[in-house]
Amino acid sequence: MAEIEREAMEYDVVIVGAGPAGLSAAIRLKQLDADLNVVVLEKGSEVGAHILSGAVLDPCGLDALIPDWKEKGAPLNVPVEEDNFYMLGEAGQIRIPNFPMPPLMNNHGNYIVSMGNVCRWMAEQAEEMGVEIFPGMACSEMVYGENGEVKGVVAGVFGLEADGSYGPNTEPGMELHGKYVFLSEGVRGSLSKEVIAKYDLSAGKEVQKYGVGMKEIWEIDPDKHKEGTVTHTMGWPLGSNAGGGSFIYHLENNQVYVGFVVHLNYKNPHLYPYMEFQRFKHHPMVAELLKGGKRVAYGARAITEGGYQSMPKLVAPGVALLGCSAGMVNVPRIKGNHNAMLSGIAAAEAAYDAIKAERSGDELTTYETDVRGGPIGADLKKVRNVKPIWSKWGLTASLMLGGLDMWTNTLGFSLFGTVGHGKNDAESTEDASKHQPIDYPKPDGVLSFDRLTNVSFAATNHEESQPCHLRLTDPEIPVKVNLPKFDEPAQRYCPAGVYEMVEDDGEPRFVINFQNCVHCKTCDIKDPSQNITWTTPQGGDGPNYPNM
């Protein structure tokens, strides 16, 4: 807002987001030149508070950034010892042998980790090098220069009135200016979304695709715990209703990560991703593992799934998109942290060269070249067709044709070229009248839980007096359009119970319980009318994940 006066601080590089991409960039910048002024702004209450990950880490990114990470005490303590793949039916399962799978699907040499704890450790390394890290500092606006370049960000706005206006107790925040700004906000970041639209960075690219990933930490019976075991499943309970699958990772201290991913291009608006996850835990194989255990944490997060062909242009004047802000997840491997780290390294090296040459505010074209032509591009290009094949022709075709394509890409060619994605995930939603409602069993409170109970295990918190950060372009659309046409799917696709339809004097009313929000961004992606925009709440608000 032009009428608001703010102090400004000048840096060489301003980094938004203290995830693996942003922290890698900060560390690499300081490795290259200890005198560079680098700041990292994190909206979570602490570094790692908002980190939710599949949690099997390929260490190649860390190897490139900090080769002696073992000696420095990085929290990579559980190497993968066993790799299992299963196709589930309602009452049983079939083990898929490992030998036909392409080498890239092998998890040996990787580590089961808490990415939150890895990022906390990386932040310690960065601070020791002189990087300034400010947690609890949400970045709510971009700052543009006279020539249309990105100049910086606004961070630390607190105390807005309930309607979003500035009041007598509002802290207007600060402008943090940089020669270059790195956006490493994670999936569907609000500033990244703005920059992609402003500079038309998705022109000529496939639409971005997404999934919603939900995850619980369980403490289980020590007799059932097999530290270092990685298990992935496909099939039941989703069947033909949606793409997706599960992961079960045995880490230390008798804990397991139990996760479930639903691809957001599903057609049936009656589908309830959270309840699919809860139903999954009643499969005999999973129920036996969890029997006698207890759930200790819950979280949810959107996942980029578009891959190589959906990555937007990564640079615009003064700004670069890092990691999941651009969509660097390898979908069949369910891994993106290694690419996030490599992107941070590449962006830092490009910015260092530019600053050394006394440039600023221009496009870091060498970063774009390094990502697409380097290890990140090679990693993503090999698997680029798995997701669109699954979406177009189903799970069986994905296993057969997608597997074949990964093998041929390993050898340097593809029989399919590059398959397109088609519709975005919002457009994929069909009218409710075309589909039957799905009858989900009631959670039993032992293996499965209602959403609000589980959300309490995400330790999410939002100051109730602040403006709702989930903005409706048209407040009438949920009742007048989405309810009659799609049975208002926001009631079901949100994994935190933020949205509900209630009746007032017999009339439906759309309610947003924004205090429940775990910042997954699913609503911003899946709403069929594209009427919901996720914006950044006050810094420090949101989930507080301990070891996710």
C-alpha positions as CSV (number, residue, x, y, z in Angstrom):
1,M,0.0,0.0,0.0
2,A,1.6,3.2,-1.2
3,E,0.3,5.3,1.7
4,I,1.9,3.2,4.3
5,E,5.4,4.3,5.4
6,R,7.8,1.6,6.2
7,E,11.5,1.4,7.1
8,A,13.7,-0.4,4.5
9,M,16.7,-2.7,5.0
10,E,19.1,-3.4,2.2
11,Y,20.6,-6.8,1.5
12,D,22.5,-8.5,-1.3
13,V,20.0,-11.3,-1.4
14,V,16.6,-11.7,0.3
15,I,15.3,-15.2,0.6
16,V,11.7,-16.0,1.4
17,G,11.3,-19.4,3.1
18,A,13.6,-21.3,5.4
19,G,13.1,-24.7,3.8
20,P,15.8,-26.8,2.2
21,A,15.9,-24.6,-1.0
22,G,16.2,-21.3,0.8
23,L,18.7,-22.4,3.4
24,S,20.8,-24.1,0.8
25,A,20.9,-20.9,-1.2
26,A,21.9,-18.9,1.9
27,I,24.7,-21.3,2.9
28,R,26.1,-21.4,-0.6
29,L,26.1,-17.6,-0.9
30,K,28.1,-17.4,2.3
31,Q,30.5,-20.1,1.1
32,L,31.2,-18.1,-2.0
33,D,31.6,-14.8,-0.3
34,A,31.4,-14.4,3.5
35,D,30.9,-10.7,3.1
36,L,27.6,-11.0,1.3
37,N,24.5,-9.7,3.3
38,V,22.0,-12.5,3.2
39,V,18.6,-12.7,5.0
40,V,16.1,-15.5,5.2
41,L,12.5,-14.8,6.2
42,E,10.4,-17.6,7.6
43,K,6.7,-17.4,8.2
44,G,6.7,-20.3,10.7
45,S,7.2,-19.7,14.4
46,E,10.6,-21.3,14.1
47,V,12.6,-22.9,11.3
48,G,11.0,-26.3,10.6
49,A,7.6,-25.4,12.1
50,H,5.9,-25.6,8.6
51,I,8.0,-28.4,7.1
52,L,6.0,-31.5,6.1
53,S,7.8,-34.0,3.9
54,G,7.8,-37.5,2.6
55,A,10.9,-37.8,4.7
56,V,13.1,-40.1,2.6
57,L,16.0,-37.9,1.7
58,D,18.4,-38.5,-1.2
59,P,21.6,-36.9,0.2
60,C,23.0,-35.8,-3.2
61,G,21.9,-32.2,-2.5
62,L,23.5,-32.2,1.0
63,D,26.6,-33.8,-0.4
64,A,27.0,-31.0,-2.9
65,L,26.3,-28.3,-0.3
66,I,28.1,-29.5,2.9
67,P,30.2,-32.6,2.0
68,D,31.2,-33.2,5.6
69,W,27.6,-33.1,6.9
70,K,28.2,-36.4,8.8
71,E,31.0,-34.9,10.8
72,K,29.0,-31.8,11.5
73,G,26.2,-33.8,13.0
74,A,23.4,-33.5,10.4
75,P,20.4,-35.4,11.6
76,L,20.5,-38.2,9.0
77,N,20.5,-41.1,11.4
78,V,18.4,-43.8,9.7
79,P,19.7,-45.2,6.4
80,V,17.2,-47.1,4.3
81,E,17.7,-50.8,4.8
82,E,14.6,-52.3,3.2
83,D,12.5,-51.2,0.2
84,N,8.9,-52.6,-0.2
85,F,6.2,-51.9,-2.8
86,Y,2.7,-53.3,-2.5
87,M,-0.5,-53.3,-4.5
88,L,-3.4,-53.3,-2.0
89,G,-6.8,-54.9,-2.3
90,E,-9.4,-54.4,0.4
91,A,-8.4,-57.6,2.3
92,G,-4.9,-58.3,1.2
93,Q,-1.8,-57.2,-0.8
94,I,0.6,-58.3,-3.5
95,R,4.3,-57.5,-3.1
96,I,5.7,-56.0,-6.3
97,P,9.3,-57.3,-6.7
98,N,12.1,-54.7,-6.8
99,F,14.1,-56.2,-9.6
100,P,11.9,-54.9,-12.6
101,M,12.0,-51.4,-11.2
102,P,14.3,-48.8,-12.8
103,P,17.4,-48.0,-10.7
104,L,16.1,-44.5,-9.8
105,M,13.4,-46.1,-7.7
106,N,16.0,-47.7,-5.4
107,N,16.0,-46.1,-2.0
108,H,19.3,-47.6,-0.7
109,G,21.7,-44.9,0.0
110,N,18.9,-42.6,1.1
111,Y,17.9,-41.7,4.7
112,I,14.6,-41.6,6.6
113,V,14.6,-38.1,8.2
114,S,12.6,-35.4,9.8
115,M,13.0,-32.6,7.2
116,G,11.9,-30.2,9.9
117,N,15.0,-31.2,12.0
118,V,17.2,-31.2,8.9
119,C,16.2,-27.6,8.2
120,R,16.8,-26.7,11.9
121,W,20.3,-28.0,11.6
122,M,20.8,-26.3,8.2
123,A,19.7,-23.0,9.8
124,E,22.3,-23.4,12.5
125,Q,25.0,-23.9,9.9
126,A,23.8,-20.8,8.0
127,E,23.7,-18.6,11.2
128,E,27.2,-19.7,12.1
129,M,28.3,-18.3,8.7
130,G,26.6,-15.0,9.3
131,V,23.2,-15.4,7.6
132,E,20.4,-13.5,9.2
133,I,17.3,-15.7,9.8
134,F,14.1,-14.2,11.0
135,P,11.3,-16.7,11.9
136,G,7.8,-15.5,12.5
137,M,8.2,-13.0,9.6
138,A,5.6,-13.7,7.0
139,C,6.2,-11.9,3.6
140,S,2.8,-10.5,2.5
141,E,3.7,-8.3,-0.5
142,M,6.2,-7.9,-3.3
143,V,8.1,-4.7,-3.7
144,Y,8.7,-3.6,-7.3
145,G,11.2,-1.2,-8.7
146,E,10.8,1.6,-11.2
147,N,11.5,-0.6,-14.1
148,G,9.1,-3.3,-13.1
149,E,11.8,-5.5,-11.5
150,V,11.4,-7.3,-8.2
151,K,13.1,-5.1,-5.6
152,G,12.2,-6.8,-2.4
153,V,9.4,-7.9,-0.1
154,V,7.2,-6.6,2.8
155,A,7.6,-8.7,5.9
156,G,6.3,-8.5,9.5
157,V,2.9,-6.9,9.2
158,F,1.0,-7.5,12.4
159,G,-2.3,-6.4,14.0
160,L,-4.4,-5.8,10.9
161,E,-8.1,-5.1,11.6
162,A,-10.5,-8.0,11.0
163,D,-11.5,-6.5,7.6
164,G,-7.8,-6.3,6.5
165,S,-7.5,-2.6,7.0
166,Y,-4.7,-0.8,8.9
167,G,-5.8,0.2,12.4
168,P,-4.2,2.1,15.3
169,N,-2.4,-1.0,16.6
170,T,-1.2,-2.2,13.2
171,E,2.6,-2.8,12.8
172,P,3.2,-2.0,9.1
173,G,6.2,-4.2,8.8
174,M,9.4,-3.5,6.9
175,E,10.6,-3.5,3.3
176,L,13.6,-5.8,2.8
177,H,15.3,-4.9,-0.5
178,G,17.8,-7.1,-2.3
179,K,19.9,-7.1,-5.4
180,Y,18.1,-10.4,-6.0
181,V,15.1,-12.0,-4.3
182,F,14.7,-15.8,-4.0
183,L,11.3,-17.2,-3.5
184,S,11.5,-20.6,-1.8
185,E,8.0,-20.6,-0.2
186,G,7.2,-24.2,-1.1
187,V,4.1,-25.4,-3.0
188,R,1.7,-22.8,-4.3
189,G,3.4,-19.9,-2.4
190,S,1.3,-16.7,-2.6
191,L,4.2,-14.5,-3.7
192,S,5.4,-17.1,-6.2
193,K,1.9,-17.3,-7.6
194,E,1.9,-13.5,-8.0
195,V,5.3,-13.4,-9.7
196,I,4.4,-16.3,-12.1
197,A,1.2,-14.4,-13.1
198,K,2.8,-11.0,-13.4
199,Y,5.7,-12.1,-15.6
200,D,3.7,-14.8,-17.4
201,L,6.3,-17.4,-16.4
202,S,4.1,-20.4,-17.3
203,A,3.7,-19.4,-20.9
204,G,4.4,-22.3,-23.2
205,K,4.5,-24.8,-20.2
206,E,2.1,-27.5,-19.2
207,V,-0.3,-26.7,-16.3
208,Q,1.0,-27.5,-12.9
209,K,-0.5,-30.5,-11.2
210,Y,-0.8,-31.3,-7.5
211,G,-1.6,-33.8,-4.9
212,V,-2.5,-33.5,-1.2
213,G,-0.3,-35.4,1.2
214,M,-1.4,-36.2,4.7
215,K,0.8,-37.6,7.3
216,E,0.8,-38.9,10.8
217,I,3.6,-39.9,13.2
218,W,2.9,-43.1,15.2
219,E,4.7,-44.7,18.0
220,I,4.3,-48.4,17.6
221,D,5.0,-51.7,19.4
222,P,8.9,-52.1,19.4
223,D,8.4,-55.7,18.3
224,K,6.8,-54.5,15.0
225,H,9.3,-51.7,14.4
226,K,11.9,-52.2,11.7
227,E,14.2,-49.2,11.6
228,G,15.1,-48.3,8.1
229,T,12.2,-49.9,6.4
230,V,10.5,-48.0,3.5
231,T,7.1,-49.2,2.3
232,H,5.0,-47.7,-0.5
233,T,1.5,-48.9,-1.6
234,M,-1.0,-48.3,-4.4
235,G,-4.5,-49.4,-5.1
236,W,-7.0,-49.7,-2.3
237,P,-8.8,-47.7,-1.0
238,L,-8.6,-45.2,-3.9
239,G,-9.2,-47.7,-6.7
240,S,-10.4,-45.9,-9.8
241,N,-11.7,-42.9,-7.9
242,A,-8.4,-41.1,-7.8
243,G,-4.7,-41.6,-8.3
244,G,-2.4,-41.7,-5.3
245,G,-0.9,-44.1,-2.7
246,S,0.8,-44.3,0.7
247,F,4.1,-44.3,2.4
248,I,5.2,-46.0,5.7
249,Y,8.7,-45.2,6.9
250,H,10.2,-46.6,10.0
251,L,12.5,-44.1,11.7
252,E,14.2,-44.2,15.1
253,N,12.6,-44.4,18.5
254,N,9.9,-46.9,17.5
255,Q,8.3,-44.2,15.4
256,V,6.8,-44.6,11.9
257,Y,5.6,-42.0,9.4
258,V,2.3,-43.0,7.9
259,G,1.4,-40.9,4.9
260,F,-1.2,-40.9,2.2
261,V,-1.2,-38.9,-1.1
262,V,-4.3,-38.2,-3.3
263,H,-3.8,-36.7,-6.7
264,L,-6.0,-33.6,-6.9
265,N,-7.1,-34.2,-10.5
266,Y,-9.9,-36.5,-9.3
267,K,-13.3,-36.1,-11.0
268,N,-15.8,-37.1,-8.3
269,P,-16.5,-34.1,-6.0
270,H,-17.8,-36.5,-3.4
271,L,-14.3,-37.9,-2.8
272,Y,-13.0,-37.1,0.6
273,P,-9.2,-37.4,0.6
274,Y,-8.8,-37.2,4.4
275,M,-11.3,-40.1,4.9
276,E,-9.5,-42.1,2.2
277,F,-6.4,-41.8,4.4
278,Q,-8.2,-42.8,7.5
279,R,-9.8,-45.8,5.7
280,F,-6.4,-46.9,4.5
281,K,-5.2,-47.4,8.0
282,H,-7.8,-50.2,8.4
283,H,-6.2,-52.3,5.8
284,P,-5.1,-55.6,7.5
285,M,-1.4,-55.0,6.8
286,V,-1.5,-51.4,8.1
287,A,-3.9,-52.1,11.0
288,E,-1.6,-54.9,12.3
289,L,1.4,-52.6,12.2
290,L,-0.4,-49.8,14.1
291,K,-2.2,-52.1,16.6
292,G,-1.2,-51.1,20.1
293,G,0.5,-47.9,19.0
294,K,-0.5,-44.3,19.2
295,R,-0.6,-41.3,16.9
296,V,1.5,-38.4,18.1
297,A,1.3,-35.9,15.2
298,Y,-0.6,-35.0,12.1
299,G,-0.1,-32.6,9.2
300,A,-1.0,-32.0,5.5
301,R,0.5,-30.3,2.6
302,A,0.0,-30.0,-1.2
303,I,2.6,-31.6,-3.4
304,T,3.7,-30.4,-6.9
305,E,3.3,-33.2,-9.4
306,G,3.5,-31.6,-12.8
307,G,7.2,-32.3,-13.1
308,Y,9.6,-31.3,-15.9
309,Q,7.0,-30.1,-18.4
310,S,5.2,-28.0,-15.8
311,M,8.1,-26.0,-14.4
312,P,7.5,-22.4,-15.2
313,K,10.3,-20.1,-16.3
314,L,12.4,-19.8,-13.2
315,V,13.5,-16.2,-13.4
316,A,12.2,-12.7,-13.9
317,P,13.9,-9.4,-13.3
318,G,15.3,-9.5,-9.8
319,V,13.7,-12.7,-8.8
320,A,14.2,-16.5,-9.0
321,L,11.9,-19.4,-8.0
322,L,13.5,-22.2,-6.0
323,G,12.5,-25.7,-5.2
324,C,8.8,-26.5,-4.8
325,S,7.9,-22.9,-5.6
326,A,8.7,-24.0,-9.2
327,G,7.7,-27.6,-8.8
328,M,10.8,-29.9,-8.6
329,V,9.3,-33.0,-7.1
330,N,10.1,-36.4,-8.7
331,V,6.7,-37.9,-8.4
332,P,7.3,-41.6,-8.6
333,R,10.1,-41.3,-6.1
334,I,8.0,-38.9,-3.9
335,K,11.2,-36.8,-3.4
336,G,11.9,-33.2,-4.0
337,N,14.1,-32.1,-1.1
338,H,17.3,-33.1,-3.0
339,N,16.3,-31.0,-6.0
340,A,15.3,-28.1,-3.7
341,M,18.8,-28.1,-2.2
342,L,20.4,-28.3,-5.7
343,S,18.2,-25.4,-6.9
344,G,19.3,-23.3,-3.9
345,I,23.0,-24.0,-4.8
346,A,22.4,-23.1,-8.5
347,A,20.6,-19.9,-7.7
348,A,23.2,-18.8,-5.2
349,E,26.0,-19.4,-7.7
350,A,24.1,-17.4,-10.4
351,A,23.5,-14.5,-7.9
352,Y,27.1,-14.5,-6.7
353,D,28.4,-14.2,-10.3
354,A,25.9,-11.4,-11.0
355,I,26.7,-9.4,-7.9
356,K,30.4,-9.9,-8.5
357,A,29.9,-8.4,-11.9
358,E,28.1,-5.4,-10.3
359,R,24.7,-6.4,-11.7
360,S,21.3,-6.4,-9.9
361,G,17.7,-6.6,-10.7
362,D,18.1,-8.5,-13.9
363,E,17.3,-12.1,-14.9
364,L,19.6,-14.8,-13.5
365,T,19.6,-16.7,-16.8
366,T,22.5,-19.0,-15.8
367,Y,20.3,-20.3,-12.9
368,E,17.6,-21.3,-15.4
369,T,20.2,-23.0,-17.6
370,D,21.8,-24.9,-14.7
371,V,18.4,-26.2,-13.5
372,R,17.1,-27.4,-16.8
373,G,20.4,-28.7,-18.1
374,G,21.9,-30.0,-14.9
375,P,21.1,-32.8,-12.4
376,I,17.6,-31.4,-11.5
377,G,16.5,-31.4,-15.2
378,A,18.0,-34.9,-15.7
379,D,16.2,-36.2,-12.6
380,L,12.9,-34.8,-13.6
381,K,13.1,-35.5,-17.3
382,K,13.4,-39.3,-16.8
383,V,10.1,-39.5,-14.9
384,R,8.2,-36.8,-16.8
385,N,5.6,-39.1,-18.3
386,V,4.6,-41.2,-15.2
387,K,2.1,-38.7,-13.8
388,P,0.3,-37.9,-17.1
389,I,0.2,-41.5,-18.1
390,W,-1.4,-42.4,-14.8
391,S,-3.9,-39.5,-15.1
392,K,-4.9,-40.4,-18.7
393,W,-4.9,-44.2,-18.6
394,G,-5.0,-45.3,-15.0
395,L,-2.8,-47.0,-12.4
396,T,-2.1,-50.2,-14.4
397,A,-1.0,-48.3,-17.4
398,S,1.2,-46.1,-15.2
399,L,2.9,-49.2,-13.7
400,M,3.5,-50.8,-17.1
401,L,4.0,-47.9,-19.5
402,G,5.3,-45.5,-16.9
403,G,7.8,-48.1,-15.8
404,L,8.8,-48.8,-19.4
405,D,9.3,-45.1,-20.0
406,M,11.5,-44.7,-16.9
407,W,13.6,-47.6,-18.1
408,T,14.1,-46.2,-21.6
409,N,14.7,-42.7,-20.2
410,T,17.5,-44.2,-18.1
411,L,19.0,-45.4,-21.4
412,G,18.6,-42.0,-22.9
413,F,15.4,-42.1,-25.0
414,S,11.6,-42.1,-24.6
415,L,9.0,-44.0,-26.7
416,F,6.4,-41.4,-25.7
417,G,8.2,-38.1,-26.1
418,T,6.7,-35.7,-23.5
419,V,3.1,-36.4,-22.6
420,G,0.9,-33.4,-21.7
421,H,-1.2,-33.0,-18.6
422,G,-4.4,-31.5,-20.1
423,K,-6.7,-29.8,-17.6
424,N,-5.6,-28.3,-14.3
425,D,-6.9,-29.9,-11.1
426,A,-9.8,-27.5,-10.6
427,E,-11.1,-28.0,-14.1
428,S,-10.9,-31.8,-13.6
429,T,-13.7,-31.7,-11.1
430,E,-17.0,-32.9,-12.6
431,D,-20.6,-32.1,-11.7
432,A,-21.8,-34.0,-8.6
433,S,-24.8,-35.3,-10.6
434,K,-22.4,-37.5,-12.6
435,H,-21.1,-39.4,-9.6
436,Q,-22.4,-41.4,-6.7
437,P,-21.7,-40.2,-3.1
438,I,-19.1,-42.3,-1.3
439,D,-20.1,-43.9,2.0
440,Y,-17.1,-43.6,4.4
441,P,-17.0,-45.5,7.7
442,K,-17.0,-43.5,10.8
443,P,-13.5,-43.1,12.4
444,D,-13.1,-45.5,15.4
445,G,-10.9,-43.2,17.5
446,V,-8.2,-45.9,17.6
447,L,-6.8,-46.3,14.1
448,S,-8.8,-43.6,12.4
449,F,-9.8,-40.1,13.7
450,D,-12.1,-37.3,12.8
451,R,-10.5,-34.2,11.2
452,L,-10.8,-31.8,14.1
453,T,-9.3,-34.2,16.5
454,N,-6.4,-34.8,14.2
455,V,-5.9,-31.1,13.5
456,S,-5.2,-30.6,17.2
457,F,-2.1,-32.8,16.7
458,A,-0.8,-30.3,14.1
459,A,-0.6,-27.7,16.9
460,T,-1.9,-25.1,14.4
461,N,-2.9,-21.7,15.7
462,H,-4.1,-18.4,14.2
463,E,-4.9,-15.2,16.0
464,E,-8.7,-15.1,15.8
465,S,-8.9,-11.3,15.5
466,Q,-6.8,-11.1,12.4
467,P,-8.3,-11.1,8.9
468,C,-9.2,-14.4,7.4
469,H,-6.3,-15.3,5.1
470,L,-8.5,-17.5,2.9
471,R,-10.1,-14.9,0.5
472,L,-13.2,-15.5,-1.6
473,T,-13.3,-13.6,-4.8
474,D,-17.1,-13.8,-4.8
475,P,-18.7,-14.7,-1.4
476,E,-21.8,-16.0,-3.1
477,I,-20.2,-18.6,-5.3
478,P,-19.9,-21.4,-2.6
479,V,-23.7,-21.4,-2.1
480,K,-25.0,-20.3,-5.5
481,V,-22.5,-22.3,-7.7
482,N,-20.4,-24.8,-5.9
483,L,-23.2,-26.3,-3.7
484,P,-25.8,-27.0,-6.4
485,K,-23.2,-28.0,-9.0
486,F,-20.4,-29.7,-7.1
487,D,-22.0,-30.4,-3.6
488,E,-19.4,-27.8,-2.4
489,P,-16.3,-30.0,-2.4
490,A,-14.4,-27.7,0.0
491,Q,-16.3,-29.5,2.8
492,R,-14.3,-32.6,1.8
493,Y,-11.0,-31.7,0.0
494,C,-9.7,-29.6,2.9
495,P,-7.7,-32.0,5.3
496,A,-8.2,-29.6,8.2
497,G,-12.0,-29.0,8.3
498,V,-11.6,-25.4,7.5
499,Y,-14.7,-25.2,5.3
500,E,-18.3,-26.3,6.1
501,M,-21.9,-25.7,5.0
502,V,-24.3,-24.9,7.8
503,E,-28.0,-24.0,7.8
504,D,-29.4,-20.7,9.0
505,D,-33.2,-20.7,9.2
506,G,-33.2,-23.5,6.6
507,E,-30.8,-21.7,4.2
508,P,-27.2,-22.9,3.5
509,R,-24.3,-20.7,4.6
510,F,-20.6,-21.2,3.9
511,V,-18.4,-21.0,6.9
512,I,-14.5,-20.6,6.9
513,N,-12.9,-21.8,10.1
514,F,-9.5,-20.3,9.2
515,Q,-8.1,-21.0,12.7
516,N,-7.9,-24.7,11.6
517,C,-5.8,-24.1,8.5
518,V,-2.5,-26.1,8.3
519,H,-1.4,-24.1,5.2
520,C,-1.7,-27.0,2.8
521,K,-3.0,-24.7,0.0
522,T,-5.4,-27.5,-1.4
523,C,-8.3,-25.0,-1.5
524,D,-6.3,-22.6,-3.6
525,I,-5.7,-25.5,-6.1
526,K,-8.9,-27.7,-6.1
527,D,-11.8,-25.2,-5.8
528,P,-13.6,-25.9,-9.0
529,S,-14.6,-22.2,-9.4
530,Q,-11.1,-21.0,-8.5
531,N,-12.8,-18.7,-6.0
532,I,-10.5,-19.2,-3.0
533,T,-7.1,-17.5,-2.7
534,W,-4.7,-18.6,0.1
535,T,-2.8,-15.6,1.4
536,T,-0.2,-15.3,4.0
537,P,-1.5,-14.9,7.6
538,Q,0.5,-13.2,10.3
539,G,4.0,-14.6,10.9
540,G,4.3,-17.4,13.4
541,D,0.7,-18.6,12.7
542,G,-0.1,-22.0,11.3
543,P,1.1,-25.5,12.2
544,N,4.0,-26.2,14.6
545,Y,5.3,-29.5,13.5
546,P,7.8,-31.1,15.9
547,N,9.5,-33.8,13.9
548,M,7.5,-34.1,10.6
